[in-house]
Amino acid sequence: EGACVGKEAKDPSDKSGDGEQADHAGGAASSVSVALLQLPVDPVSKSKNIAAARKSIAEAVTGGAELLVLPECWNSPYDTKAFPEYAEPIPGGPSSRMLQEAIFTITSTPSLMSTVLTAKGVDNISLWALMIFGKLP
């Protein structure tokens, strides 16, 4: 439960050897603070899962995270039998609405958030969806 926040993410192609990341635009070195969010999943309450995710997002941003990554199926039990019940339209479902609202109102710094959850496709067929929300400076 909570967030694991790393203070730097370096470019693996950097060959400078001095421990600093070269900026490919020729400027100063840069880093990104990453939060890998771990959330408890309530097996019966999607709304509690959504509220827990929103709280974790706010805490991670307050801690300085710029890139937030939620676990897959954070809003539902990790059980294929539960996927049809918990799947939702994207955009417009309660989870995607909260994520969109959170990334554009909780954060005051450039942020990017990614998550995977089940979505309702054509004819209400459940499928996986990767959602990425971003806020550019």
C-alpha positions as CSV (number, residue, x, y, z in Angstrom):
1,E,0.0,0.0,0.0
2,G,1.2,3.5,-0.7
3,A,3.7,4.8,-3.2
4,C,7.3,4.0,-3.9
5,V,8.9,7.2,-5.2
6,G,12.2,7.1,-7.0
7,K,14.0,10.4,-7.2
8,E,15.7,9.9,-10.6
9,A,15.1,8.1,-13.8
10,K,18.1,8.3,-16.0
11,D,18.3,7.8,-19.7
12,P,19.8,4.3,-20.4
13,S,21.4,5.5,-23.6
14,D,23.5,8.1,-21.6
15,K,27.1,7.2,-22.1
16,S,28.6,10.2,-20.4
17,G,30.1,8.0,-17.7
18,D,30.1,10.8,-15.1
19,G,26.9,9.7,-13.5
20,E,25.1,12.7,-14.9
21,Q,22.4,12.4,-17.5
22,A,23.1,14.3,-20.7
23,D,20.3,16.4,-22.0
24,H,19.8,15.5,-25.7
25,A,18.9,19.1,-26.4
26,G,22.3,20.3,-25.2
27,G,21.0,21.8,-21.9
28,A,21.3,20.8,-18.3
29,A,20.8,17.3,-16.9
30,S,17.3,16.3,-16.0
31,S,15.5,13.7,-13.9
32,V,12.0,12.5,-13.3
33,S,10.5,11.5,-10.0
34,V,8.5,8.3,-10.3
35,A,5.7,6.9,-8.0
36,L,4.8,3.3,-8.4
37,L,1.5,3.1,-6.6
38,Q,0.4,0.0,-4.7
39,L,-3.2,-0.1,-3.7
40,P,-5.3,-2.4,-1.6
41,V,-8.3,-3.6,-3.6
42,D,-11.7,-3.9,-2.0
43,P,-13.3,-7.0,-3.6
44,V,-16.8,-5.6,-3.5
45,S,-16.6,-1.8,-3.7
46,K,-15.4,-0.2,-6.9
47,S,-16.1,3.3,-5.4
48,K,-13.8,2.5,-2.4
49,N,-11.1,1.4,-4.9
50,I,-11.5,4.6,-6.9
51,A,-11.3,6.7,-3.7
52,A,-8.2,4.9,-2.5
53,A,-6.5,5.5,-5.9
54,R,-7.3,9.2,-5.8
55,K,-5.9,9.5,-2.3
56,S,-2.7,7.7,-3.4
57,I,-2.3,9.9,-6.4
58,A,-2.7,13.0,-4.3
59,E,-0.1,11.7,-1.8
60,A,2.4,10.8,-4.5
61,V,2.0,14.3,-6.1
62,T,2.5,16.0,-2.7
63,G,5.6,13.9,-2.3
64,G,7.0,15.3,-5.6
65,A,6.1,12.5,-8.1
66,E,6.0,13.6,-11.7
67,L,5.3,10.2,-13.3
68,L,2.6,8.1,-11.6
69,V,2.0,4.4,-12.4
70,L,-0.9,2.6,-11.0
71,P,-1.1,-1.2,-10.9
72,E,-3.3,-3.1,-13.3
73,C,-6.8,-3.8,-12.1
74,W,-6.5,-1.4,-9.2
75,N,-10.3,-0.7,-9.4
76,S,-11.4,-4.4,-9.3
77,P,-10.5,-7.8,-8.0
78,Y,-7.9,-9.6,-10.1
79,D,-10.3,-12.3,-11.1
80,T,-11.4,-12.8,-14.7
81,K,-14.9,-13.6,-13.4
82,A,-15.1,-10.1,-12.0
83,F,-13.9,-8.3,-15.1
84,P,-17.4,-8.1,-16.8
85,E,-18.9,-6.5,-13.7
86,Y,-16.1,-4.0,-13.1
87,A,-15.4,-3.2,-16.8
88,E,-16.5,0.3,-17.8
89,P,-16.7,2.6,-20.8
90,I,-13.5,4.5,-21.5
91,P,-13.7,7.5,-21.6
92,G,-16.7,8.3,-19.4
93,G,-16.6,5.5,-16.8
94,P,-16.1,6.4,-13.1
95,S,-12.4,5.3,-13.0
96,S,-11.4,7.2,-16.1
97,R,-13.3,10.3,-15.0
98,M,-11.5,10.2,-11.7
99,L,-8.1,9.8,-13.3
100,Q,-8.7,12.6,-15.8
101,E,-9.9,14.9,-13.0
102,A,-7.0,13.9,-10.7
103,I,-4.3,14.5,-13.2
104,F,-5.6,17.9,-14.3
105,T,-6.6,19.3,-10.8
106,I,-4.5,17.6,-8.1
107,T,-1.3,18.1,-9.9
108,S,0.4,21.5,-10.2
109,T,3.5,20.2,-11.9
110,P,3.8,18.4,-15.3
111,S,2.7,14.9,-14.7
112,L,1.9,11.7,-16.5
113,M,-0.2,8.8,-15.2
114,S,-0.6,5.3,-16.6
115,T,-2.9,2.5,-15.7
116,V,-4.4,-0.7,-17.1
117,L,-7.9,-1.7,-16.4
118,T,-10.8,-3.6,-17.9
119,A,-13.0,-1.7,-20.3
120,K,-16.3,-2.3,-22.0
121,G,-15.9,-2.7,-25.7
122,V,-18.3,-3.3,-28.4
123,D,-21.3,-5.4,-27.4
124,N,-20.1,-5.1,-23.7
125,I,-17.1,-7.4,-24.2
126,S,-14.5,-6.9,-21.6
127,L,-11.0,-5.9,-22.8
128,W,-7.8,-4.5,-21.4
129,A,-7.2,-0.8,-21.7
130,L,-4.0,1.2,-21.2
131,M,-4.9,4.7,-20.2
132,I,-2.3,7.5,-20.2
133,F,-3.0,11.0,-19.0
134,G,-0.6,13.8,-19.3
135,K,-0.1,17.4,-18.5
136,L,2.5,19.3,-20.5
137,P,4.3,22.4,-19.1
